[in-house]
Amino acid sequence: MRLGAALQEIAERLPLPVSVQVPPGRLDAATEATLYFVACEALVNVVKHANAQSALVAVRAGESLLEMEISDDGSGGVTAHADHGLAGRGLANMADRVSALDGELVIDSPPGRGTRLLVRVPCV
């Protein structure tokens, strides 16, 4: 199943509207699997913790960089910890998976203003 279709299927099962924007075509299998896992984990976090009314999953492919943004309009306030850098094992697991692709995971989550998770991986 293509990444866009797989993410749309997950989005339709959630109790809040999720906009999914993924360009057509296929990525390499490892990248698709990682993006799918990260998006699923992030959306579970939105449902469980964010008090959000809506969310967005957007994938953008450039010449040398692929980005996936998962954002919500919830309560924000995801914090970093000195011991493993991210609050919660789920976020740390996401960062580990992205790192395995030589990518990075950035979280912007000001209290009261939602959360934006950005995954950047090199194009293969």
Backbone as CSV, one residue per row, in Angstrom:
resi,resn,N_x,N_y,N_z,CA_x,CA_y,CA_z,C_x,C_y,C_z
1,MET,0.851,-1.177,0.000,0.000,0.000,0.000,0.896,1.240,0.000
2,ARG,0.533,2.208,-0.759,1.281,3.465,-0.823,1.160,4.213,0.501
3,LEU,2.178,5.018,0.801,2.217,5.760,2.058,0.988,6.654,2.224
4,GLY,0.633,7.386,1.207,-0.516,8.291,1.303,-1.799,7.547,1.631
5,ALA,-2.034,6.440,0.952,-3.245,5.648,1.199,-3.227,5.045,2.599
6,ALA,-2.065,4.571,3.030,-1.958,3.978,4.365,-2.220,5.026,5.451
7,LEU,-1.659,6.225,5.273,-1.884,7.288,6.258,-3.336,7.759,6.243
8,GLN,-3.938,7.824,5.061,-5.341,8.221,4.975,-6.239,7.216,5.693
9,GLU,-5.920,5.940,5.552,-6.692,4.893,6.227,-6.622,5.055,7.747
10,ILE,-5.436,5.336,8.269,-5.283,5.573,9.711,-6.059,6.821,10.114
11,ALA,-5.928,7.890,9.348,-6.590,9.158,9.672,-8.100,8.990,9.773
12,GLU,-8.674,8.175,8.910,-10.124,7.982,8.903,-10.627,7.241,10.139
13,ARG,-9.741,6.546,10.827,-10.130,5.810,12.027,-10.050,6.640,13.306
14,LEU,-9.484,7.828,13.218,-9.265,8.635,14.419,-10.491,9.472,14.760
15,PRO,-10.636,9.837,16.033,-11.820,10.577,16.466,-11.725,12.088,16.241
16,LEU,-10.823,12.536,15.375,-10.727,13.948,15.033,-10.333,14.037,13.564
17,PRO,-10.655,15.147,12.908,-10.285,15.270,11.500,-8.773,15.403,11.342
18,VAL,-8.224,14.622,10.412,-6.795,14.664,10.107,-6.646,14.863,8.601
19,SER,-6.012,15.948,8.216,-5.728,16.206,6.813,-4.425,15.495,6.452
20,VAL,-4.443,14.731,5.366,-3.267,14.001,4.912,-2.882,14.519,3.534
21,GLN,-1.629,14.974,3.415,-1.112,15.490,2.149,0.199,14.765,1.837
22,VAL,0.151,13.864,0.869,1.328,13.090,0.480,1.406,13.107,-1.038
23,PRO,2.574,13.452,-1.596,2.686,13.446,-3.054,2.537,12.026,-3.606
24,PRO,2.080,11.920,-4.851,1.940,10.587,-5.446,3.303,9.936,-5.634
25,GLY,3.282,8.653,-5.868,4.516,7.923,-6.105,4.960,7.167,-4.872
26,ARG,6.047,6.454,-5.027,6.576,5.611,-3.953,7.923,6.136,-3.496
27,LEU,8.212,5.880,-2.237,9.531,6.120,-1.662,10.176,4.767,-1.464
28,ASP,11.444,4.755,-1.089,12.049,3.458,-0.797,11.357,2.864,0.430
29,ALA,11.407,1.549,0.530,10.636,0.831,1.559,11.007,1.261,2.967
30,ALA,12.282,1.452,3.264,12.691,1.838,4.619,12.156,3.218,4.985
31,THR,12.187,4.145,4.034,11.681,5.495,4.308,10.176,5.469,4.507
32,GLU,9.447,4.766,3.643,7.996,4.675,3.811,7.627,4.054,5.153
33,ALA,8.315,2.986,5.529,8.013,2.319,6.803,8.280,3.250,7.977
34,THR,9.386,3.972,7.931,9.719,4.892,9.028,8.705,6.023,9.113
35,LEU,8.371,6.623,7.988,7.399,7.722,8.010,6.039,7.234,8.500
36,TYR,5.640,6.047,8.083,4.368,5.490,8.530,4.385,5.275,10.050
37,PHE,5.439,4.649,10.565,5.540,4.406,12.004,5.502,5.723,12.782
38,VAL,6.291,6.697,12.352,6.355,7.976,13.057,4.999,8.670,13.026
39,ALA,4.347,8.681,11.878,3.041,9.328,11.785,2.020,8.636,12.685
40,CYS,2.011,7.309,12.682,1.068,6.579,13.543,1.309,6.891,15.016
41,GLU,2.554,6.836,15.427,2.897,7.118,16.832,2.527,8.553,17.200
42,ALA,2.842,9.492,16.307,2.526,10.895,16.573,1.015,11.114,16.658
43,LEU,0.261,10.486,15.770,-1.197,10.657,15.805,-1.806,10.015,17.045
44,VAL,-1.258,8.896,17.493,-1.719,8.302,18.763,-1.482,9.294,19.893
45,ASN,-0.316,9.938,19.890,-0.022,10.941,20.916,-0.999,12.111,20.850
46,VAL,-1.342,12.542,19.645,-2.309,13.634,19.497,-3.633,13.248,20.142
47,VAL,-4.113,12.047,19.821,-5.404,11.601,20.357,-5.349,11.452,21.880
48,LYS,-4.281,10.862,22.390,-4.185,10.566,23.823,-3.879,11.784,24.690
49,HIS,-3.061,12.716,24.172,-2.505,13.741,25.053,-2.780,15.189,24.669
50,ALA,-3.130,15.465,23.427,-3.090,16.847,22.950,-4.369,17.654,23.158
51,ASN,-5.501,16.990,23.409,-6.765,17.736,23.469,-6.995,18.533,22.190
52,ALA,-6.622,17.967,21.064,-6.687,18.659,19.781,-8.056,18.502,19.135
53,GLN,-8.390,19.463,18.286,-9.605,19.409,17.483,-9.322,18.916,16.070
54,SER,-8.061,19.048,15.631,-7.684,18.596,14.290,-6.170,18.401,14.219
55,ALA,-5.751,17.699,13.163,-4.327,17.446,12.955,-4.032,17.420,11.459
56,LEU,-2.751,17.494,11.154,-2.275,17.502,9.773,-1.074,16.580,9.663
57,VAL,-1.032,15.795,8.586,0.164,15.042,8.208,0.484,15.461,6.784
58,ALA,1.647,16.079,6.591,2.029,16.562,5.267,3.437,16.090,4.943
59,VAL,3.589,15.457,3.776,4.891,15.004,3.301,5.257,15.853,2.088
60,ARG,6.494,16.355,2.120,7.006,17.157,1.006,8.358,16.598,0.594
61,ALA,8.525,16.390,-0.715,9.787,15.856,-1.234,10.496,16.928,-2.035
62,GLY,11.739,17.189,-1.670,12.577,18.115,-2.417,13.628,17.346,-3.191
63,GLU,14.589,18.071,-3.727,15.673,17.441,-4.495,16.492,16.492,-3.632
64,SER,16.858,16.934,-2.440,17.756,16.138,-1.608,17.201,15.854,-0.216
65,LEU,16.016,16.383,0.086,15.469,16.262,1.432,13.973,15.949,1.373
66,LEU,13.577,15.027,2.215,12.173,14.678,2.368,11.738,15.155,3.744
67,GLU,10.608,15.832,3.819,10.092,16.310,5.104,8.690,15.779,5.342
68,MET,8.422,15.429,6.570,7.067,15.092,6.987,6.759,15.922,8.227
69,GLU,5.645,16.627,8.167,5.178,17.430,9.294,3.913,16.796,9.849
70,ILE,3.877,16.633,11.151,2.651,16.236,11.843,2.372,17.343,12.843
71,SER,1.235,17.999,12.701,0.928,19.108,13.597,-0.510,18.994,14.082
72,ASP,-0.756,19.623,15.221,-2.106,19.631,15.787,-2.377,20.985,16.422
73,ASP,-3.648,21.215,16.719,-4.066,22.467,17.338,-4.378,22.279,18.829
74,GLY,-3.685,21.342,19.449,-3.954,20.988,20.836,-3.222,21.835,21.857
75,SER,-3.001,21.232,23.016,-2.489,21.956,24.179,-0.983,22.180,24.166
76,GLY,-0.237,21.474,23.319,1.207,21.678,23.259,1.885,21.282,24.565
77,GLY,3.079,21.796,24.755,3.794,21.578,25.998,4.621,20.312,26.072
78,VAL,4.927,19.666,24.918,5.826,18.516,24.932,7.200,19.033,25.347
79,THR,7.819,18.363,26.311,9.085,18.854,26.846,10.218,17.872,26.596
80,ALA,11.426,18.387,26.620,12.629,17.568,26.492,13.153,17.229,27.877
81,HIS,13.779,16.080,28.000,14.419,15.644,29.236,15.902,15.444,28.980
82,ALA,16.717,15.729,29.980,18.161,15.608,29.825,18.606,14.168,29.606
83,ASP,17.873,13.184,30.143,18.346,11.799,30.071,18.287,11.211,28.673
84,HIS,17.201,11.412,27.931,17.153,10.873,26.577,16.644,11.877,25.566
85,GLY,16.573,13.134,25.940,16.282,14.192,24.988,14.812,14.454,24.723
86,LEU,13.962,13.452,24.847,12.555,13.637,24.537,11.699,13.031,25.633
87,ALA,10.596,13.678,25.917,9.667,13.147,26.913,9.000,11.906,26.354
88,GLY,9.023,10.830,27.090,8.318,9.619,26.688,9.103,8.736,25.751
89,ARG,8.935,7.439,25.912,9.630,6.477,25.054,9.132,6.546,23.621
90,GLY,7.850,6.825,23.415,7.327,6.887,22.052,8.067,7.911,21.210
91,LEU,8.281,9.104,21.751,9.010,10.135,21.013,10.473,9.741,20.819
92,ALA,11.064,9.151,21.833,12.455,8.695,21.701,12.564,7.600,20.642
93,ASN,11.594,6.693,20.593,11.595,5.645,19.566,11.466,6.245,18.168
94,MET,10.620,7.265,18.029,10.490,7.937,16.739,11.822,8.548,16.327
95,ALA,12.467,9.236,17.253,13.755,9.871,16.952,14.796,8.830,16.559
96,ASP,14.803,7.683,17.232,15.743,6.611,16.898,15.510,6.102,15.476
97,ARG,14.256,5.889,15.108,13.950,5.392,13.762,14.371,6.389,12.686
98,VAL,14.103,7.663,12.938,14.474,8.697,11.965,15.992,8.798,11.874
99,SER,16.659,8.712,12.989,18.125,8.765,13.016,18.742,7.621,12.216
100,ALA,18.101,6.466,12.215,18.603,5.320,11.452,18.630,5.606,9.947
101,LEU,17.860,6.589,9.501,17.870,7.004,8.087,18.749,8.237,7.874
102,ASP,19.592,8.545,8.866,20.429,9.753,8.839,19.577,11.019,8.814
103,GLY,18.415,10.933,9.445,17.520,12.070,9.481,17.472,12.709,10.855
104,GLU,16.579,13.670,10.978,16.388,14.346,12.260,14.907,14.535,12.533
105,LEU,14.581,14.577,13.800,13.220,14.822,14.254,13.259,16.063,15.130
106,VAL,12.440,17.050,14.799,12.392,18.313,15.530,10.976,18.495,16.051
107,ILE,10.865,18.884,17.321,9.556,19.103,17.920,9.457,20.552,18.387
108,ASP,8.378,21.200,17.968,8.059,22.552,18.420,6.695,22.459,19.092
109,SER,6.649,22.740,20.394,5.416,22.506,21.143,5.222,23.542,22.248
110,PRO,5.004,24.800,21.862,4.794,25.811,22.897,3.493,25.540,23.658
111,PRO,3.518,25.652,24.974,2.295,25.403,25.755,1.121,26.240,25.245
112,GLY,-0.019,25.558,25.058,-1.234,26.236,24.634,-1.335,26.518,23.149
113,ARG,-0.333,26.108,22.362,-0.349,26.442,20.927,-0.134,25.247,20.021
114,GLY,-0.389,24.049,20.505,-0.271,22.869,19.659,1.151,22.350,19.571
115,THR,1.282,21.282,18.809,2.580,20.644,18.629,2.843,20.469,17.149
116,ARG,4.084,20.697,16.760,4.524,20.484,15.381,5.745,19.584,15.441
117,LEU,5.628,18.429,14.842,6.727,17.481,14.765,7.193,17.471,13.313
118,LEU,8.470,17.673,13.103,9.018,17.723,11.755,10.098,16.663,11.606
119,VAL,9.927,15.804,10.605,10.901,14.759,10.278,11.584,15.180,8.991
120,ARG,12.916,15.151,9.002,13.701,15.440,7.801,14.625,14.265,7.542
121,VAL,14.550,13.698,6.340,15.447,12.614,5.964,15.987,12.908,4.557
122,PRO,17.234,12.488,4.313,17.761,12.687,2.965,17.003,11.818,1.961
123,CYS,16.837,12.342,0.761,16.211,11.550,-0.307,17.190,10.491,-0.763
124,VAL,16.648,9.301,-1.019,17.499,8.194,-1.465,17.303,7.977,-2.945
